[in-house]
């Protein structure tokens, strides 16, 4: 039965891919040559690393529970409260880490590969430097231990997170339901704003599951579907030229300059493109 999660993931992927074709946000896109090969190549590398070096917030939380380590394990409370707090705290941790990835130069060097994509669709969800999930796993597993997060709640959250990572990157228009859904969860239209080439839009909408943290901390940015369709996706000309080159994307965190010769931003916003679509 170990194959069930794997099968469920790909069934969800195929279902979203089909709907993406039928109900797109972006009807005409300009894609870098080699883009899909690069996205799926990076995805394959990430899957391989996850297979051979599994780092799990769930296993970390299980260990913390067994050892009675972590805040929620030290405070007596009903299981339902621990469940709700875990969902909220795990979501907040993801939001905070994502903001750090945009502010800390070393983290940005890795995270920029995700933003170099010149279009956004389901394949973009795979586009991460192979080191990125390792860094994220170590940080989030440490959070799970320090906070003593609930294992059942983490299982629910991680499943939701995987599904929403696929959904929010999909070129999928949710229609009239979208404005209502984004009061609770991150939607594709909301997350696509985060992939805009405009700095003020790139540095917004950091949430992965719940939209509340962006609203609470002032990083929420609403755009109509027409405005999203008109956006330029990516980080600008110097990045765009190497966006479809898998080897270049793998080496990008180590380079002192981008493909176009511009300095790698430190912090990143200073060197990002300011032109929109």
SVG drawing of the C-alpha trace seen along z (x, -y; Angstrom):
<svg xmlns="http://www.w3.org/2000/svg" viewBox="-19 -49 50 51">
<polyline fill="none" stroke="black" stroke-width="0.4" points="0.0,0.0 3.0,-2.3 2.3,-3.2 -1.1,-4.8 0.3,-8.3 2.4,-8.3 -0.6,-7.2 -2.9,-9.8 -0.4,-12.6 -0.2,-11.8 -4.0,-11.3 -4.4,-14.8 -1.7,-16.2 -3.5,-14.8 -6.9,-16.0 -5.6,-19.6 -3.7,-19.4 -6.9,-18.6 -8.9,-21.3 -6.0,-23.7 -6.4,-23.2 -10.2,-23.9 -10.2,-26.9 -6.9,-28.8 -6.1,-32.2 -3.4,-32.9 -4.6,-32.2 -1.4,-33.3 2.0,-32.9 5.5,-33.5 7.7,-30.6 11.4,-30.3 12.8,-27.6 13.4,-24.4 11.1,-25.6 9.1,-22.4 12.3,-20.3 13.9,-22.5 10.8,-22.4 10.3,-18.7 14.1,-18.1 14.3,-20.1 11.2,-18.2 12.8,-14.9 15.9,-15.9 13.7,-17.0 11.8,-13.7 15.1,-11.7 16.5,-13.7 13.2,-13.3 13.4,-9.5 16.9,-8.9 17.1,-11.5 13.7,-11.8 13.3,-14.7 9.9,-14.9 8.1,-17.4 5.8,-14.5 8.7,-12.2 10.2,-15.1 6.9,-15.8 6.5,-12.1 9.9,-12.0 9.2,-15.2 5.9,-13.7 7.6,-10.5 10.3,-12.5 7.8,-15.1 9.7,-17.9 8.2,-21.1 5.7,-23.7 2.4,-22.0 3.7,-18.8 4.5,-20.6 1.1,-22.3 -2.0,-20.3 -4.8,-21.0 -7.6,-19.2 -6.5,-17.3 -8.8,-19.5 -7.1,-22.7 -3.6,-21.1 -4.9,-20.2 -6.1,-23.7 -2.9,-25.3 -0.8,-23.0 -2.5,-23.9 -2.2,-27.6 1.5,-27.5 2.6,-25.2 1.0,-27.6 2.6,-30.6 6.0,-28.9 5.6,-28.4 4.6,-32.0 7.6,-33.3 10.1,-31.0 8.8,-32.1 9.3,-35.8 12.8,-34.9 13.5,-33.3 12.9,-36.7 14.8,-38.7 17.9,-36.6 20.4,-36.7 21.6,-33.1 18.1,-31.8 17.1,-34.0 19.9,-32.5 18.1,-29.2 14.6,-30.5 15.1,-32.7 15.1,-29.6 11.4,-29.2 10.7,-32.8 12.8,-32.6 10.0,-30.8 8.8,-33.0 5.3,-31.5 3.3,-29.9 1.4,-26.6 1.3,-23.2 4.9,-22.5 6.1,-25.6 5.2,-23.7 8.2,-21.4 10.6,-24.2 12.8,-24.4 16.6,-24.1 17.3,-20.6 18.9,-22.2 15.7,-24.1 13.5,-21.3 16.4,-20.1 16.8,-23.6 13.0,-23.9 12.7,-20.4 15.4,-21.1 13.9,-24.4 10.3,-23.2 11.2,-20.0 13.0,-22.1 9.9,-24.2 7.8,-21.0 10.1,-19.9 10.4,-23.2 6.6,-23.8 5.7,-20.2 3.2,-20.1 0.4,-17.5 1.2,-14.6 -2.4,-14.0 -2.7,-17.8 0.6,-17.8 -0.5,-14.9 -3.6,-16.8 -1.7,-20.0 1.0,-18.4 -1.6,-16.7 -3.4,-20.0 -0.1,-21.8 0.9,-19.3 -2.5,-19.7 -2.5,-23.5 1.1,-23.8 -0.2,-22.1 -3.4,-24.1 -2.0,-27.5 0.6,-27.2 -1.9,-25.8 -3.0,-28.0 -6.5,-27.6 -9.3,-30.2 -11.7,-29.4 -14.3,-31.8 -16.9,-33.4 -15.8,-31.2 -12.3,-32.6 -12.9,-35.8 -14.7,-33.9 -12.2,-31.0 -9.2,-33.4 -10.7,-34.6 -9.7,-31.2 -7.1,-29.6 -4.5,-30.7 -5.9,-30.5 -4.1,-30.4 -5.1,-34.0 -3.7,-35.1 -0.4,-33.2 0.2,-34.1 0.5,-37.7 3.5,-36.5 5.2,-35.4 4.9,-38.9 8.0,-40.6 7.0,-43.7 8.9,-43.8 5.9,-45.0 3.9,-42.1 6.7,-39.5 7.1,-40.5 3.4,-39.8 1.1,-36.8 3.6,-34.6 1.1,-32.1 1.0,-28.5 -2.3,-27.2 -4.1,-29.9 -4.4,-33.4 -4.9,-34.9 -1.2,-35.7 -0.8,-37.9 -3.8,-39.8 -2.7,-40.0 0.9,-41.1 0.1,-43.5 1.6,-41.4 -1.7,-40.7 -2.0,-41.9 -5.3,-41.6 -5.4,-41.7 -8.3,-41.1 -8.0,-38.2 -7.6,-40.7 -4.6,-42.3 -3.1,-38.9 -3.4,-38.0 -1.6,-41.2 1.3,-40.6 4.8,-39.8 5.9,-36.6 9.5,-36.1 12.3,-38.3 13.4,-40.3 15.4,-40.1 18.7,-39.0 17.0,-36.1 14.6,-35.2 17.4,-34.4 18.6,-31.4 15.1,-30.4 14.9,-27.4 18.4,-26.1 18.5,-23.4 22.2,-23.4 22.2,-27.2 19.4,-27.0 21.3,-24.4 24.4,-26.6 22.6,-29.9 22.9,-30.0 26.7,-29.8 27.1,-32.5 28.1,-36.0 25.9,-37.4 22.8,-36.5 22.7,-35.4 22.5,-39.1 25.4,-40.2 23.4,-42.0 24.5,-41.5 22.6,-38.9 20.4,-40.9 21.3,-41.1 18.7,-41.6 17.0,-40.5 14.4,-43.2 17.0,-45.8 17.9,-44.2 14.5,-42.8 12.8,-44.0 10.3,-46.7 8.6,-46.4 5.2,-44.7 3.3,-43.0"/>
</svg>
